[in-house]
Amino acid sequence: MKFKFTLILTLLFSLNSFSQESSNTIDNQFKTVYKNAESYLDFKIVPKKDYADIHNNVLDSFKKFNTELENKNTLINSQKSTIAVLEKEKKETNIKLTDVLKENTSFSIFGIQLSRGTYSFTLFAIIIALIVALGYFVFKFNNSNVLTVAAKDSLEDAENELNIYRKKALEREQKLRRQLQDEIIKNRSN
C-alpha cells in the first residue's frame, strides 16, 4: 500500500513537473524533485523517472547551450575576420588618403615636389623680384629718357646756335667780301 501511495504521488509530481517543464528552469526542476523526493534517514530517494527527466532536460540544455556557443563562436570568428578585413581596408584607405593629401598640398615643378607654402613663397618672391626689376628698369628708362630729352634739347640749342653763328659768319663774310670788293674797286679806280 505504501508502495502504491508512493507510486501515485510520484506520478502526480512527475505530471506536475512535465507541465511546468517548459516554464521552469533546471534549477527549479531540481528544487521540485528534491522537495518531492522521499526521505530515508539522511538520504533523499528520487524516483528514476524524475531523475531521467531532469537528466534529459540537462542534456538538452547542454546541447542547446553548446549549439548556441558554437553559433556565437562562429559569429565571433566571422566578425573577427570581418574586423581584420576592415582594418586592412582602413590602413589602405589611410595610405591612399595620405597620398592624395600630399598630392593636393604639393606641386611637381620641373620634377621637384614643392609644398603649397613653398610654392606660394617662391611664386610671390619671383613676382616681387620681377616688380622690383620692372621698377628699376622703369626708373632707368625715365632717367635715360630725361637725359635723352635734355641731350636733344642741348643738341637743338647747339644746332640753333650753330645756325645763328653760321648766319652771322656768312653775313660777316659777305660784309667783308663787299668791303674787300669795295676796296678793290676803290684801289682800281684810283
C-alpha positions in Angstrom: 0.0 0.0 0.0 2.7 2.3 0.8 4.3 1.4 -2.5 1.0 2.3 -4.4 0.8 5.6 -2.5 4.4 6.4 -3.4 3.8 5.5 -7.0 0.7 7.7 -7.3 2.5 10.5 -5.6 5.5 10.2 -7.9 3.3 10.1 -10.9 1.4 13.2 -9.8 4.6 15.0 -9.2 6.0 13.8 -12.5 3.0 15.0 -14.4 3.3 18.3 -12.5 6.9 18.6 -13.4 6.2 17.8 -17.0 3.6 20.5 -17.2 6.0 23.0 -15.6 9.0 21.8 -17.6 8.6 24.3 -20.4 8.3 27.3 -18.0 10.6 26.0 -15.2 14.4 26.4 -15.3 16.6 23.4 -14.5 17.3 24.9 -11.1 13.5 24.9 -10.3 13.2 21.4 -11.6 16.0 20.2 -9.2 14.3 22.0 -6.3 10.9 20.5 -7.2 12.4 16.9 -7.4 14.3 17.5 -4.1 11.2 18.8 -2.4 9.1 15.9 -3.7 11.6 13.2 -3.0 11.1 10.8 -0.1 13.5 10.9 2.8 15.2 7.9 4.2 17.4 8.6 7.1 19.7 11.5 5.8 19.1 10.5 2.2 16.6 11.6 -0.4 15.1 9.0 -2.6 14.4 10.3 -6.0 12.3 8.3 -8.4 14.2 7.1 -11.5 11.7 8.7 -13.8 12.2 12.1 -12.3 15.9 11.6 -12.4 15.7 10.6 -16.1 13.6 13.6 -16.9 15.9 16.0 -15.3 18.9 14.2 -16.8 17.3 14.6 -20.3 16.4 18.2 -19.7 20.0 19.0 -18.5 21.4 17.2 -21.6 19.0 19.1 -23.9 20.0 22.3 -22.2 23.7 21.5 -22.6 23.2 20.6 -26.3 21.2 23.9 -26.7 23.9 25.9 -25.0 26.7 24.1 -26.9 24.9 24.8 -30.2 24.4 28.5 -29.2 28.1 28.6 -28.1 29.2 27.2 -31.4 26.9 29.6 -33.3 28.2 32.5 -31.2 31.9 31.4 -31.7 31.3 31.1 -35.4 29.7 34.6 -35.4 32.6 35.9 -33.3 35.2 34.4 -35.7 33.4 35.8 -38.7 33.2 39.2 -37.0 37.0 38.9 -36.2 37.8 38.1 -39.9 35.5 41.0 -41.0 37.2 43.3 -38.5 40.6 42.2 -39.8 39.5 42.9 -43.4 38.1 46.2 -42.4 41.3 47.2 -40.5 43.3 46.3 -43.6 41.0 48.3 -45.8 41.2 51.2 -43.3 45.0 51.1 -43.4 45.0 51.1 -47.2 42.4 53.9 -47.3 44.6 55.9 -44.8 47.6 55.4 -47.0 45.6 56.5 -50.1 44.3 59.5 -48.2 47.8 60.5 -47.1 49.0 60.2 -50.8 46.0 62.2 -52.0 46.6 64.9 -49.3 50.3 65.0 -50.3 49.3 65.5 -54.0 46.8 68.2 -53.1 49.1 70.0 -50.8 52.2 69.9 -53.1 53.1 70.6 -56.7 55.6 69.0 -59.0 57.5 71.6 -60.9 60.4 70.5 -63.1 60.4 67.2 -61.3 60.7 68.9 -57.8 58.0 68.3 -55.3 57.1 71.6 -53.6 54.5 72.1 -50.8 51.9 74.7 -51.3 53.6 77.0 -48.8 56.9 76.7 -50.5 55.3 77.1 -53.9 53.4 80.3 -52.8 56.5 81.8 -51.2 58.6 81.1 -54.3 55.9 82.4 -56.6 55.5 85.6 -54.5 59.3 86.0 -54.2 59.6 85.8 -58.0 56.7 88.2 -58.6 58.2 90.7 -56.1 61.6 90.3 -57.7 60.1 91.0 -61.1 58.2 94.0 -59.8 61.4 95.4 -58.3 63.3 94.7 -61.6 60.4 96.4 -63.5 60.6 99.4 -61.2 64.3 99.6 -61.6 64.1 99.4 -65.4 61.3 102.0 -65.5 63.4 104.3 -63.3 66.4 103.8 -65.5 64.3 104.3 -68.6 62.8 107.5 -67.2 66.2 108.7 -66.1 67.6 107.9 -69.6 64.6 109.5 -71.2 65.2 112.6 -69.2 68.8 112.6 -70.2 67.9 111.9 -73.8 65.4 114.7 -73.9 67.9 117.0 -72.2 70.6 115.9 -74.7 68.1 116.5 -77.6 67.3 119.9 -76.2 71.0 120.7 -75.9 71.7 119.5 -79.4 68.8 121.5 -80.7 70.1 124.6 -78.9 73.6 123.9 -80.1 72.3 123.5 -83.7 70.3 126.7 -83.4 73.4 128.5 -82.0 75.4 127.0 -84.8 72.9 128.1 -87.4 72.9 131.6 -85.9 76.7 131.6 -85.8 76.8 130.4 -89.4 74.4 133.2 -90.5 76.4 135.7 -88.6 79.6 134.3 -90.0 78.1 134.3 -93.5 76.9 137.9 -93.1 80.3 138.9 -91.8 82.0 137.1 -94.6 79.7 138.7 -97.1 80.3 142.1 -95.5 84.0 141.5 -95.6 83.8 140.5 -99.2 81.8 143.6 -100.0 84.3 145.7 -98.2 87.1 143.9 -99.9 85.4 144.3 -103.2 84.8 147.9 -102.5 88.4 148.4 -101.6 89.4 146.6 -104.7 87.2 148.7 -106.8 88.5 151.8 -104.9 92.0 150.8 -105.5 91.4 150.1 -109.1 89.8 153.3 -109.7 92.4 155.1 -108.0 
